[in-house]
Amino acid sequence: MKKRLQDENIDFLYNAILSLKNVEECYDFFEDLCTISEIKAMAQRLLVAKLLRENKLYVDIIAETGVSTATISRINRCLHYGSDGYAVVLERLCGEEDGEKDGEEKK
């Protein structure tokens, strides 16, 4: 899939995202770039991926997020057979959350 997506314009977008320095800059950039619905949909998908990794049941995920079973299934396929994008991000985010809970500092 990477080769189908990969082009100069997408590289420019990804480099723009990587240039953001904090959450406030992300809010400003994504508010300009996307509609509120698009931002909420991306955030919702990431939450579904997190819940699936926590072995939550589809019925519980639907109750918490309101997404369809088709969306949950698609995200679940990505978690198991995708490019590991969700896995990388969730590992980093959950690792940071775990460290904060334990009082550890992350480098």
Secondary structure by P-SEA (a helix, b strand, c coil): cccccccaaaaaaaaaaaacccaaaaaaaaaacccaaaaaaaaaaaaaaaaaaacccaaaaaaaccccaaaaaaaaaaaccccaaaaaaaaaaaaaaaaaaaccccc
